[in-house]
Amino acid sequence: MQTYATFHDLKGKSVFITGGGSGIGAALTEGFLAQGAKVAFVQRSDATDFAADMGDKYGRRPLFIPCDITDIDALKSAMAQSAEAHGDISILVNNAANDQRHSLEEYDVADWEKSLNINLRPHYFTAQTVAPAMKRMGEGAIINFSSASYLMGNAGFSSYVAAKAGITGLTRALARELGAHNIRVNALVPGWVLTQKQLDKWATEEGLKEHLEKQCLKEHLVEQDIVDATLFLASKTSRMMTSQALVVDGGVVMTG
């Protein structure tokens, strides 16, 4: 892992990450560990080996809690375990998502609800869960992962795109509600990050070439690009940033 900057105020912080055991989430877990933070994460699939590897590498093993984030009671229980192990959560990263492709015709009500229960609902209830402790501490940072797919109006996974648009709205509402308590809430909006999942499932030579032509910067995004932006939003380096949607996509879309 390349470290471009050290955010000294993240050392010792209690961090909770959803989906922190694979893909971008695993890179986030490692990124916070490299800054000296205490990290707990939930993941539906087994991440025991990953947690052990991180412990060997950094001398501090992240707390892996198996959890299906669609089970809100289980998710809240995992957050309580995190707080008990590492102290009150001061940084929340809502990263977990599922960008499964689908057509308009093939989805029924159950499919729609399942998608939103993964891609939007947890963001609300994790924020609800951490807010009391953050208020007591007089500070906190919540980072909600959105996606540039909704700004681009991408087809082929409309439920995911709708959820990601909803996340920016939720972020702005929570930032207004929690700002008086010095709790910052921002959305991070990644472009097409070439994780192993993307390469295995959806990245074709033609698709990669076409997307790169849309970017101002002619280099594909990797996990580290998203980690660095997340660390910035978590740190007091961005202490007066809240209610914002920070796009990291190589210059495909523009906000403002």
Residue pairs with C-beta under 8 A, 6 or more apart in sequence:
1 27
1 30
1 31
1 34
1 224
1 227
2 224
3 34
4 228
5 228
5 231
5 232
6 35
7 35
7 231
7 232
7 234
7 235
7 237
9 235
9 236
9 237
10 32
10 35
10 36
10 37
10 91
10 231
10 234
10 235
11 35
11 36
11 37
12 36
12 37
12 38
13 32
13 37
13 38
13 90
13 91
13 234
14 37
14 38
14 40
14 82
14 83
14 86
14 87
14 88
14 89
14 90
14 91
15 32
15 37
15 38
15 39
15 40
15 86
15 89
15 90
15 91
15 92
15 93
15 234
16 39
16 40
16 41
16 79
16 82
16 89
16 91
16 92
16 93
16 126
16 130
17 25
17 28
17 29
17 32
17 39
17 40
17 41
17 42
17 93
17 95
18 25
18 41
18 42
18 69
18 75
18 93
18 94
18 95
18 96
18 122
18 126
19 25
19 41
19 42
19 43
19 69
19 95
19 96
19 97
20 26
20 28
20 29
20 39
20 41
20 42
20 43
20 47
20 62
20 93
20 95
21 29
21 41
21 43
21 45
21 47
21 50
21 51
21 64
22 43
22 45
22 47
22 50
22 197
23 195
23 196
23 197
23 223
24 95
24 145
24 190
24 193
24 195
24 223
24 226
24 227
25 41
25 43
25 95
25 96
26 47
26 50
26 223
27 223
27 224
27 226
27 227
28 93
28 95
28 226
28 227
28 230
29 39
29 41
29 50
29 54
29 62
30 54
30 57
30 58
30 227
31 224
31 227
31 228
31 230
31 231
32 39
32 91
32 231
32 234
33 39
33 54
33 57
33 58
33 60
33 62
34 58
35 231
37 91
38 60
38 85
38 86
38 87
39 60
39 62
39 63
39 86
40 62
40 63
40 64
40 65
40 78
40 81
40 82
40 85
40 86
41 47
41 62
41 63
41 64
41 65
42 65
42 66
42 67
42 69
42 75
42 78
42 96
43 64
43 66
43 67
43 96
44 66
44 67
44 68
44 69
46 66
47 64
48 64
50 64
51 61
51 62
51 63
51 64
52 61
54 60
54 61
54 62
55 61
55 62
63 81
63 82
63 85
63 86
65 78
65 81
65 82
67 74
67 75
67 78
68 74
69 75
69 96
69 118
69 122
70 114
70 117
70 118
70 121
70 122
72 121
72 122
72 125
75 122
75 125
75 126
75 129
76 125
76 129
79 89
79 126
79 129
79 130
82 89
83 89
83 133
88 133
88 134
88 136
88 137
89 130
89 133
89 134
89 140
90 133
90 134
90 137
90 139
90 140
90 141
91 140
91 141
91 142
91 143
91 234
92 126
92 127
92 130
92 140
92 141
92 142
92 143
93 143
93 145
93 230
93 234
94 122
94 123
94 126
94 127
94 142
94 143
94 144
94 145
94 167
95 145
96 118
96 122
97 118
97 119
97 145
97 147
97 160
97 163
97 164
98 115
98 118
98 119
98 160
99 147
99 149
99 157
99 160
100 115
100 157
100 160
101 156
101 157
101 202
102 111
102 156
102 157
102 158
102 159
103 156
104 158
107 115
107 159
111 159
112 159
115 159
115 160
115 163
116 159
116 162
116 163
119 159
119 160
119 163
119 164
119 167
120 163
120 166
120 167
120 170
123 144
123 167
123 170
124 170
127 142
127 174
127 178
127 185
130 140
130 142
131 140
131 178
131 181
131 183
133 140
134 140
134 178
134 181
134 183
135 178
135 181
135 183
138 181
138 182
139 182
139 183
140 178
140 181
140 182
140 183
140 184
141 183
141 184
141 185
141 186
141 233
141 234
141 235
142 171
142 174
142 178
142 183
142 184
142 185
142 186
143 186
143 187
143 188
143 230
143 233
143 234
144 167
144 168
144 170
144 171
144 185
144 186
144 187
144 188
145 167
145 187
145 188
145 190
146 164
146 165
146 167
146 168
146 171
146 187
146 188
146 189
146 245
147 160
147 161
147 164
147 189
147 190
148 189
148 190
148 191
148 192
148 247
148 249
148 252
148 253
149 157
149 160
149 161
149 164
150 161
150 162
150 164
150 165
150 168
151 189
151 247
151 253
151 255
152 252
152 253
153 161
154 161
167 187
168 187
168 189
168 245
171 185
171 186
171 187
171 243
171 245
172 185
172 243
174 185
175 184
175 185
175 186
175 242
175 243
176 243
178 185
179 185
179 242
179 243
184 233
184 238
184 239
184 241
184 242
185 242
185 243
186 233
186 238
186 241
186 242
186 243
186 244
186 245
186 246
187 244
187 245
187 246
188 226
188 229
188 230
188 233
188 245
188 246
188 248
189 245
189 246
189 247
189 248
189 249
189 255
190 221
190 225
190 226
190 248
190 249
191 215
191 221
191 247
191 248
191 249
191 250
191 252
191 253
192 198
192 211
192 220
192 221
192 249
193 221
193 222
193 223
193 225
193 226
194 203
194 208
194 220
194 221
194 222
195 223
208 220
211 220
211 252
212 218
212 219
212 220
214 252
215 249
215 250
215 251
215 252
216 250
216 251
216 252
217 250
217 251
218 250
219 250
220 250
221 248
221 249
221 250
225 248
226 248
229 246
229 248
232 238
233 241
233 246
245 255
247 253
247 254
247 255
